[in-house]
Amino acid sequence: MTLLDHLAHGARHLPLSGRLLRLMTACTALAVAFFADAIWLTVLASAGAVGIALISSMEMHEAADDCDSFYRDEDGETGFGEAA
């Protein structure tokens, strides 16, 4: 499983409201960066958009890891993991 597949798997486990909130915040930061006249505001908004993207990707990665560990057979006894 590649990193993008892993993040897409984690995105499916995040609530829709959280995904929409992150998307709208990132879009707002990018719009401010694009339309701002001041260089410092553009840099600040761009840094905010990158920070939002990093935090969102870490949350998606953690959600995918939680799902994988839930179904992983830790002891090798049942073949099903905790879900069994």
Secondary structure, DSSP 8 states (H G I E B T S, - for coil): --HHHHHHHHHHHS-HHHHHHHHHHHHHHHHHHHH-SSHHHHHHHHHHHHHHHHHHHHHHHHHHHHHHHHHS-SSSSSSSGGG-
